[in-house]
Amino acid sequence: MSWVTRPFVRFLLALVVLAMFAGAVIVMSFFVVPEQNREVVVQLVGGINTLAGMVIGYYFGRTDGDLQQVEVTNTPAHPVPVEQGE
């Protein structure tokens, strides 16, 4: 199955996560959640919200490969001196 590539699977998983987020928002907006299940539903929506944020960060974040390179000038044997505050 040559059409099942890694980017395609990532895209499908991203769509599933965003669909779950949309479903969670609809459930929280239009349906009454019983009091005994409220904490569980809030925790699940929070987790799905985090996953949706990761999807958005992956597809719209800075992925152009032009990241700043950090050069380490001090080795662990020669740390930067730090003044103690009073």
Stockholm file with secondary structure:
# STOCKHOLM 1.0

chainA/1-86         MSWVTRPFVRFLLALVVLAMFAGAVIVMSFFVVPEQNREVVVQLVGGINTLAGMVIGYYFGRTDGDLQQVEVTNTPAHPVPVEQGE
#=GR chainA/1-86 SS CTTCCHHHHHHHHHHHHHHHHHHHHHHHHHSCCCGGGHHHHHHHHHHHHHHHHHHHHHHHSSCSSCCCCCCCCSCTTSCCCCCCCC
#=GC SS_cons        CTTCCHHHHHHHHHHHHHHHHHHHHHHHHHSCCCGGGHHHHHHHHHHHHHHHHHHHHHHHSSCSSCCCCCCCCSCTTSCCCCCCCC
//
